[in-house]
Amino acid sequence: MLNKNLLAAMCLAFATAPAAAQTVLKLNSPAPPPSYLHKGVFEPWAAAVMADAGGTLKIEMSYGGQLGNWSVAYDRMIDGVSDISFILTGLTGGRFKQEDVASLPFETRDSNEAAIGLWKLFEKGITADEFKQVKLLATVAFPNAAIHSMKPINQLSDLKGNKYAVGNAILGGVIVALGATPVSLRPDEVYQAMSRGTVDGAVMPFTGMYTFKLHEVGKSHLDVPLGADAAALVMNKQSYDKLPAQARAAIDKHSGLPLTEKLGVATQAQWQLGYDTVKDRLIKLSPDEEKKWQAALSPIAQKWAEGAPNGVKVLEAFRAEVQALRKK
């Protein structure tokens, strides 16, 4: 039988033993704090991960670019300022050129097709090399860009001589092919540029229009599928590798295709909200006019495929994934 003094000492040791260290991960989203992404997707995801991590993990949220705006969010995550970051792949200094396949005009109908198509390309190893530096948690694609402008656009000639804010190089090429001038701006810079007349409008999906309140300054909204902005939720690989096994398993369980699909559903719902907000100011091209736009933009996909790393294979595979999704 144990000595009473020894038993008391053991009890005291157990009582004062330090609890297992809890790892804190910082998630950075440059999107505005009220963005649907936060309460709708990122916070429930973090809660589910933390619950399954069994107290070994805490995920802290930072919104509005406090840990890095769109232009530097990826670099700040690589440098360890944040551990997880939501990024627009087109604003990472050309690191994710293959993801731009989703930005090609008239390729997809909605964000689900584009996002799941991108995930399948990664999953099958076609675009995996671009993500070697990070742990990819989900692929995201905003719905097709539309044109939000100060004046109505009904035909190609209405664009000529105008300047439009764009968020990536492909959309810049789209605007050039349509006879206008692109101006490269971050999403959070567009409202001020439109209100000051620096640009005549912006090429952005209805989700972005609603999030960044462009409907307050834009009087007309042309619904035409000019390509999606690809995005991703990525994690610093060292931060991931250092986690306890239970925490890594929790992240793996709730990421990947399931998270990609949740982001797609939430994004489409937000698209509908933005679309309905301006439905009294919506314009759609006539069938004949749309054919003219398609003809003007048809060389863009071929040019992209020729210039992007393994571009022909990526484009063919992406189109195949989109068609497979439509058959379902």
N, C-alpha and C positions, 0 to 999 in steps of 0.2 A: 504493500500500500504506500502511496506517495506521502512523503512528509508534508504537513500542512503548510509550512513556510515555502516549500518548493512549489506546491500547487498554487499558492497565492501568487508567487513570482511568475509562474507560467501564465496564469490568467491575466495578470497585469501586462505581460509582454504581448499577449494576443490582443488585448484591448487597445494598446498604444501602437501596434504595428501599423505602418503607413498603408493606406488603401492603394490598390493598384493604380498606377498613373493613368490619367485620362488624356488621350491625345486630342488636341484642339486643331481643327482644320478651318481655314478661312476661305469662304466661297465668295468670289467677286463677280457681281453682275453689273456691267455698265448701264444696263437698262434703267430708266427712271424708277424710283421706288414704287410708284403705283402700278407698275407693269403687271399684267396678268400672269406673266411667267413666275413671279415670286410666290404669291399666295396660292396660285393655281397649280404650280408644278414643283418648283424648287424647294419650298418649305415642307410640303407633304413628303417629298422624296427624302429630304434630310431627316425628317422625323422617323420615317420608316427605317432608314439606315441606322440611325442612332438606337432605335429600339432593338434591332437585331444584333447590334454590336455589343449589347449587354453591358453598357456603362463604360466601355473602353474608349468611346469616341464622342466628341462634341463637335458639331458643325456650326460655325458662326457665319451669319450672312452679312454681306456688305453690298449695298445697292447704290446706283447712281454714279458709279465710277470712282468711289472713294479710294479704292485700291488699284485704280488704273482705268482710264477711259477706253473707248473702243480701239483707239490706235495703239495703245500700249498694254492692253489687258493680257495678251499672250505673253509678252516679255516679262511683265511683272509676275506672272505665274511661274515662268521658268526660273526667274531670279529668286523665288521663294517669298515674295511680298504677299502673295496669296497661294493657296494650295490647290484650289479648284477655281476655274474661271469659265464664264460664258463668253464666247468670242464670235465675232463675225469673221469667218475664214478669209474673206476678201480684204480684211484690214489687218493682215498679219505680215505684210512685207513680202508677199509672194510665196509663203511657206506651204500653202495648201492649194496649189493651182488645179489639182484634179477635182477638188470639191466644186470648182466653178462650173462643172458640167450642169449643175442644177440651175445656174444662172442664165442658161441659154434660152432664148425666147421660143415660145410655142412648143416646149418639150413636155411640160407637165400641166395638169389641170388644177392641182391643189398641193398644199404643203405636205400632206401625208404621202403622196406619191414620191415627191422629191426627197423627203427625209428618210423614208424607209428604203428608197432606192440607194441613197448614199450609204446607209448602214449596211446594206447587203454587199455593196462594193467593198467596203472595209472588211466585213466578215469573211468574204471570199478571198481576201488578200490582194485585191486589185489595187486598192489605194492605201494599203496598210503601211507602206513605207513612209507616207507623209506624217504618220502619227507615231513614229518610232521614239520621239522624244518625250511623249506624254502617254498617259493612260486615258484612252477615249471612253467617256461615259455615255455619250449619246450624240447622234447627229440630229441636226435641226435644219429645217428649211422654212423660211417665211413664205407665204403665198406669193404667187406671181405679182411682180411689180405692175402698178397701174400708173397713170400720169395724173398728178394733182396740180392744177394750174390756175392762174389768175383769169385766163380767158378760155372759152370752150374750144375743144379740139374735135373736129369731125372728120378731118381728112389730112393727108400728109402735108399738104401745102400750109396748113395752119401751124405747123411746127417751125417752119423755116424762119431763120433769123432770131430764134429764141434760145435761151439758155436754161438748162435743166440740171438740178442737183442729182448726182448719182452716187451710189455707195461702193461700186466696184468697177473694174476695168471693162468687164463685158457689157454692163449697162451703159458705160461710156461709149463703147463701140456701137451699141444699139441706137443711141441718140444720134451719133454721127451718121449712121446708115439711114436714119430717118430725116436727115437734113438739118439737124439742130446742133447746138453746142453743149457738150457736157461740162459740168463743174463738179469736181470731186469734193464731197463734204461728208463729215460724219453725220449720222442721223440726228444727233442733238444740236447740230448747227443749222439745220435746214429751216426751222421755223423763222429764225431771225433773218436768214437770207431772203426768204420769200416775203416777209413783212417789210423789209427794206427795199425790195425790188432788185436785189443783187442777182436773183435768178427769177425766171418767169414761172417756174414750177419745179416739181420734184418727181423723180421716178422711184416709187416706193409702194410696197403692198398696203392694202387697207389696214392691216394690223399696225404697221408703222405709222401710217397716217393718223390713226386714232391715238396711239401711244404718245406721239410727239405733237398731237393737236394741230396737224396741218389743215384740218377742215375749218379751223378758225381763220386761216389766212387764204386758203385756196377756195375759189368759187366754183370750180368745175372739176369733175373727176371722170377720167376716161378708163373704163374697164377693158383692158387689153392685156393678154398674157405675155409680158415682156421678160419673164425670167424671175427665178426666186433667188433671194439672198441666202446663201448657205451659212450655217452657224454650227457651233458644237459646244458641248460641255466637256471640258478637258481637265485633267488632273496632273499635277506635278508628279512625275514618275517616282522620284525619291520619296516624296511624301507618302505615296501609296505603298511603296516597298517597305517603309519603316513601320507600317501599321501592324498591330497584333493580327494574328490570323483570323480571329472572329470579326474584326472590323473590316478586313479586306473582303471576307466572304459576304458581309452585309452589303458592301458597296457593289460587289459583283452581282449579287442577287437582284438588286433594285435598279441596275443600270443596263446599258445595252439596248436591245430591241424594245423591251417593255417601257423603258424611259423615253425612247425615241417615239414610240406610239403615243404615249401620254402627251408629249410635247406637241405631236401632230394634231391630236384631238383638241387640245386647248388652243392651239394656234388657229385652227379652222373656226372654232367658236368665236374667237376674237376677230377673225376676218369677217365673219357674218355681222358682228356687232359694228365694226367700222363701216362695212358695206351699207348696212341699214341706216346708219347715221346720216349718210349723204345720198340716200336713194332718190331724193327729189332733185339732186344735182348730177346724177349719173348720166354718162353718155356711153353708148355702145356703137361700135363701127358697123356699118352695113356689111352684108356678106361680100359684096364686090370690093368694098374698101379694105376689108380685112385681108382679102387675097393680095391686094397691092402691098400691104404691110408685110405679109409673109414673104412675098417675092423680094422685097427690099432687104429683109433680114435673113433670108435663107443662106447666104454665104457665111454668116457669122459662125454657125456650128462647124462647118468645114474648116474654116480658118482656125477656130479654137482647137479642133482635133489635131491639126497639123502642128500647132505651136505648143500644146500642153504636153507634159511628160506622159508618154504612152497614151496620148489623147485619143487616138482612133479606137483602141481597145476599151478605154474608159467610156467613151460615148456610146459605143455599140452595147456594152454591158449595161449601162444605165438605161438605155432605151429598152433593152430586153427585160430588165427588172420592172420598169414602169408598165410595160405591156402585160407582164405576169400578174402584177397587182390589179390591173383593170379586169383581167379575166376572172379574178376571184370575186 
